[in-house]
Amino acid sequence: MKYILPLLVILTSIIGSLANIYINADDWYLNLVKSPLNPPSYVFGIVWPILYAIMAFVSFKAAKNISTLFILQLLANAAWSWIFFYFHAPLIALIDISVLIYLNQKIISILRGESLLLFYLYLPYLAWLSFAAFLNASIVFLN
Protein backbone atom coordinates (compact mmCIF):
# COMPACT_ATOMS: atom_id res chain seq x y z
CA MET A 1 0.00 0.00 0.00
CA LYS A 2 2.94 2.28 0.70
CA TYR A 3 3.72 2.60 -3.01
CA ILE A 4 0.15 2.43 -4.25
CA LEU A 5 -1.11 5.55 -2.46
CA PRO A 6 1.33 7.96 -4.16
CA LEU A 7 0.39 6.42 -7.52
CA LEU A 8 -3.27 6.96 -6.70
CA VAL A 9 -2.48 10.61 -5.96
CA ILE A 10 -1.04 10.96 -9.47
CA LEU A 11 -4.08 9.22 -10.94
CA THR A 12 -6.39 11.53 -8.98
CA SER A 13 -4.58 14.61 -10.26
CA ILE A 14 -4.99 13.37 -13.83
CA ILE A 15 -8.69 12.59 -13.36
CA GLY A 16 -9.32 16.00 -11.81
CA SER A 17 -7.36 17.76 -14.55
CA LEU A 18 -9.41 16.08 -17.23
CA ALA A 19 -12.58 17.64 -15.82
CA ASN A 20 -10.89 21.05 -15.65
CA ILE A 21 -10.12 20.89 -19.37
CA TYR A 22 -13.83 21.40 -20.00
CA ILE A 23 -13.66 24.86 -18.39
CA ASN A 24 -11.90 26.27 -21.44
CA ALA A 25 -14.74 25.20 -23.72
CA ASP A 26 -17.52 25.98 -21.27
CA ASP A 27 -18.93 29.46 -20.65
CA TRP A 28 -20.88 28.19 -17.64
CA TYR A 29 -18.02 28.70 -15.18
CA LEU A 30 -16.90 31.96 -16.75
CA ASN A 31 -20.41 33.42 -16.36
CA LEU A 32 -20.83 32.51 -12.69
CA VAL A 33 -20.76 35.25 -10.07
CA LYS A 34 -17.73 34.49 -7.93
CA SER A 35 -16.38 35.72 -4.62
CA PRO A 36 -14.10 38.76 -4.85
CA LEU A 37 -11.54 36.50 -3.14
CA ASN A 38 -11.59 34.08 -6.08
CA PRO A 39 -7.98 33.91 -7.31
CA PRO A 40 -7.03 34.00 -11.00
CA SER A 41 -7.26 30.61 -12.72
CA TYR A 42 -3.49 30.21 -13.01
CA VAL A 43 -3.19 30.11 -9.19
CA PHE A 44 -5.02 26.79 -9.12
CA GLY A 45 -2.52 25.43 -11.65
CA ILE A 46 0.33 26.36 -9.31
CA VAL A 47 -1.21 25.31 -5.99
CA TRP A 48 -2.67 21.90 -6.90
CA PRO A 49 0.55 20.26 -8.17
CA ILE A 50 2.30 21.33 -4.97
CA LEU A 51 -0.52 19.93 -2.86
CA TYR A 52 -0.57 16.68 -4.82
CA ALA A 53 3.20 16.31 -4.29
CA ILE A 54 2.73 16.84 -0.55
CA MET A 55 -0.16 14.36 -0.51
CA ALA A 56 1.95 11.76 -2.33
CA PHE A 57 4.83 12.16 0.13
CA VAL A 58 2.61 12.05 3.22
CA SER A 59 0.66 9.07 1.91
CA PHE A 60 3.91 7.22 1.24
CA LYS A 61 5.21 7.86 4.74
CA ALA A 62 1.94 7.20 6.60
CA ALA A 63 0.29 4.61 4.35
CA LYS A 64 -0.13 2.02 7.08
CA ASN A 65 -2.29 4.28 9.26
CA ILE A 66 -4.22 6.38 6.74
CA SER A 67 -4.74 4.18 3.68
CA THR A 68 -8.52 3.64 3.91
CA LEU A 69 -9.35 7.27 4.72
CA PHE A 70 -6.82 8.47 2.18
CA ILE A 71 -8.33 6.44 -0.65
CA LEU A 72 -11.81 7.72 0.27
CA GLN A 73 -10.58 11.31 0.26
CA LEU A 74 -8.89 10.77 -3.12
CA LEU A 75 -12.22 9.57 -4.53
CA ALA A 76 -13.99 12.64 -3.16
CA ASN A 77 -11.16 14.84 -4.46
CA ALA A 78 -11.39 13.45 -8.00
CA ALA A 79 -15.19 13.57 -7.94
CA TRP A 80 -15.35 17.25 -7.01
CA SER A 81 -13.96 18.54 -10.31
CA TRP A 82 -16.37 16.40 -12.31
CA ILE A 83 -19.37 17.30 -10.17
CA PHE A 84 -18.62 21.01 -10.29
CA PHE A 85 -17.17 21.64 -13.73
CA TYR A 86 -18.63 18.88 -15.87
CA PHE A 87 -22.04 18.36 -14.30
CA HIS A 88 -22.45 22.03 -13.26
CA ALA A 89 -23.69 21.02 -9.81
CA PRO A 90 -22.07 23.40 -7.31
CA LEU A 91 -24.39 22.43 -4.44
CA ILE A 92 -23.53 18.74 -4.77
CA ALA A 93 -19.87 19.73 -5.16
CA LEU A 94 -20.16 21.66 -1.88
CA ILE A 95 -21.45 18.53 -0.17
CA ASP A 96 -18.58 16.57 -1.72
CA ILE A 97 -15.96 19.04 -0.53
CA SER A 98 -17.52 19.03 2.95
CA VAL A 99 -17.05 15.25 3.06
CA LEU A 100 -13.52 15.76 1.73
CA ILE A 101 -12.72 18.19 4.55
CA TYR A 102 -14.18 15.81 7.13
CA LEU A 103 -12.09 12.89 5.85
CA ASN A 104 -8.95 15.01 5.83
CA GLN A 105 -9.59 16.23 9.36
CA LYS A 106 -9.60 12.57 10.38
CA ILE A 107 -6.34 12.04 8.48
CA ILE A 108 -4.81 15.10 10.13
CA SER A 109 -5.68 13.75 13.58
CA ILE A 110 -3.99 10.44 12.74
CA LEU A 111 -0.93 12.24 11.37
CA ARG A 112 -0.65 14.39 14.48
CA GLY A 113 -0.28 11.25 16.58
CA GLU A 114 2.21 9.71 14.14
CA SER A 115 4.50 12.54 13.05
CA LEU A 116 4.40 16.28 13.58
CA LEU A 117 6.34 16.72 10.34
CA LEU A 118 3.66 14.88 8.34
CA PHE A 119 0.96 16.73 10.27
CA TYR A 120 2.40 20.15 9.38
CA LEU A 121 3.10 19.13 5.78
CA TYR A 122 -0.52 18.08 5.34
CA LEU A 123 -2.06 21.20 6.89
CA PRO A 124 -1.79 23.32 3.69
CA TYR A 125 -3.96 20.77 1.88
CA LEU A 126 -6.67 21.04 4.52
CA ALA A 127 -6.37 24.84 4.50
CA TRP A 128 -6.70 24.94 0.69
CA LEU A 129 -9.72 22.62 0.83
CA SER A 130 -11.33 24.96 3.33
CA PHE A 131 -10.66 27.94 1.05
CA ALA A 132 -11.99 25.98 -1.93
CA ALA A 133 -15.12 25.15 0.08
CA PHE A 134 -15.59 28.85 0.76
CA LEU A 135 -15.25 29.62 -2.97
CA ASN A 136 -17.66 26.80 -3.80
CA ALA A 137 -20.17 28.03 -1.21
CA SER A 138 -19.85 31.56 -2.59
CA ILE A 139 -20.85 30.30 -6.02
CA VAL A 140 -23.80 28.41 -4.56
CA PHE A 141 -25.06 31.50 -2.71
CA LEU A 142 -24.25 34.12 -5.38
CA ASN A 143 -25.83 32.30 -8.32
Residue pairs with C-beta under 8 A, 6 or more apart in sequence:
1 63
1 64
1 67
2 60
2 63
2 64
3 60
4 63
5 56
5 59
5 60
5 63
5 67
5 70
5 71
6 56
6 57
6 59
6 60
8 59
8 71
8 74
9 52
9 55
9 56
9 59
9 74
10 52
10 56
12 52
12 74
12 77
12 78
13 48
13 49
13 52
15 78
15 81
15 82
16 48
16 77
16 78
16 80
16 81
17 81
19 81
19 82
19 84
19 85
19 86
20 44
20 81
20 85
22 85
22 86
23 29
23 30
23 41
23 85
26 85
28 88
29 85
32 139
32 142
32 143
33 139
33 142
33 143
34 135
34 138
34 139
34 142
35 134
35 135
35 138
35 139
35 142
37 134
37 135
37 138
38 135
38 138
47 128
50 124
51 124
51 125
51 128
54 121
54 122
54 124
54 125
55 122
55 125
57 121
58 66
58 111
58 118
58 121
58 122
59 66
59 67
59 70
61 115
61 118
62 110
62 111
62 114
62 115
62 118
63 70
65 110
65 114
66 107
66 110
66 111
69 103
69 106
69 107
69 110
70 107
72 103
73 100
73 103
73 104
73 107
76 96
76 97
76 99
76 100
76 103
77 100
79 96
80 93
80 96
80 97
80 100
83 89
83 92
83 93
83 96
84 90
84 93
84 136
90 136
90 139
90 140
90 143
91 140
93 136
94 133
94 136
94 137
94 140
97 129
97 132
97 133
97 136
98 133
100 129
101 126
101 129
101 130
101 133
104 122
104 125
104 126
104 129
105 126
107 122
108 119
108 122
108 123
108 126
111 118
111 119
111 122
112 119
